[in-house]
Amino acid sequence: MRIRIAALTAVAALALGAAACTEAEQDNTRAEADEAADDTGSAIQEEAAQIGSAVKAGASEVAQEIDEGTDRLAEEADEQEAETRADAKGN
């Protein structure tokens, strides 16, 4: 009987130890999951910032190309107007 009680006590102690370890593992897992979520959030923010920078740079390039294109059109219009005036004087 004493052996059974000692064995049961040992089994109970091991079970309690395993339960405590499991709680600690759960805490560690929860902390790791939170850290992974934070890392993922940071990575997403970094990617979003890079995408934003790329879009801004692209928009700036397009605006510059439009500006250059309208400048060329204005020059062509001025040249055409000068030719028209010259033709009108010649007639």
MARDREN-657838 format. One record per residue (C-alpha): residue number from 1; residue in one letter; x, y, z. Coordinates in steps of 0.001 Angstrom, whole numbers, plus 500000, padded with zeros to 6 digits. Layout:
<recs>
REC     k   r       xx       yy       zz
REC   NUM   A        X        Y        Z
...
</recs>
This chain:
<recs>
REC     k   r       xx       yy       zz
REC     1   M   500000   500000   500000
REC     2   R   502820   502390   500826
REC     3   I   504393   501682   497446
REC     4   R   501111   502461   495713
REC     5   I   500733   505737   497581
REC     6   A   504331   506676   496789
REC     7   A   503822   505726   493134
REC     8   L   500577   507707   492943
REC     9   T   502269   510672   494594
REC    10   A   505112   510477   492068
REC    11   V   502663   510242   489165
REC    12   A   500689   513208   490528
REC    13   A   503867   515251   490912
REC    14   L   504908   514421   487348
REC    15   A   501456   515323   486064
REC    16   L   501537   518660   487869
REC    17   G   505040   519284   486543
REC    18   A   503896   518486   483020
REC    19   A   500920   520799   483402
REC    20   A   503162   523613   484618
REC    21   C   505562   523003   481749
REC    22   T   502682   523017   479308
REC    23   E   501525   526383   480680
REC    24   A   505035   527770   480251
REC    25   E   505184   526387   476734
REC    26   Q   501855   527995   476006
REC    27   D   503163   531320   477281
REC    28   N   506297   530966   475142
REC    29   T   504257   530011   472105
REC    30   R   501924   532944   472665
REC    31   A   504907   535305   473004
REC    32   E   506488   533893   469846
REC    33   A   503212   534266   467969
REC    34   D   502890   537883   469135
REC    35   E   506467   538581   468074
REC    36   A   505866   536974   464683
REC    37   A   502740   539103   464252
REC    38   D   504726   542234   465128
REC    39   D   507471   541239   462667
REC    40   T   504879   540592   459979
REC    41   G   503232   543941   460654
REC    42   S   506589   545699   460439
REC    43   A   507437   543903   457203
REC    44   I   504085   544864   455705
REC    45   Q   504598   548504   456718
REC    46   E   508072   548483   455171
REC    47   E   506763   546988   451928
REC    48   A   503927   549512   451843
REC    49   A   506415   552353   452302
REC    50   Q   508544   551014   449450
REC    51   I   505500   550682   447210
REC    52   G   504444   554218   448135
REC    53   S   507894   555525   447246
REC    54   A   507840   553689   443921
REC    55   V   504385   555050   443085
REC    56   K   505465   558569   444036
REC    57   A   508594   558306   441873
REC    58   G   506554   556931   438967
REC    59   A   503991   559699   439282
REC    60   S   506770   562283   439345
REC    61   E   508283   560831   436170
REC    62   V   504915   560843   434416
REC    63   A   504288   564441   435468
REC    64   Q   507705   565434   434122
REC    65   E   507029   563658   430808
REC    66   I   503661   565397   430511
REC    67   D   505312   568750   431230
REC    68   E   507970   568116   428576
REC    69   G   505301   566991   426114
REC    70   T   503196   570108   426619
REC    71   D   506334   572244   426237
REC    72   R   507051   570556   422880
REC    73   L   503455   571075   421773
REC    74   A   503638   574745   422746
REC    75   E   506865   575181   420741
REC    76   E   505300   573462   417727
REC    77   A   502231   575688   418047
REC    78   D   504458   578791   418169
REC    79   E   506359   577608   415082
REC    80   Q   503094   576906   413263
REC    81   E   501778   580328   414195
REC    82   A   504978   581990   412946
REC    83   E   504714   580085   409635
REC    84   T   501079   581135   409278
REC    85   R   501978   584795   409874
REC    86   A   504843   584560   407366
REC    87   D   502548   582991   404779
REC    88   A   499940   585697   405376
REC    89   K   502527   588465   404851
REC    90   G   503772   586816   401695
REC    91   N   500347   586749   400096
</recs>
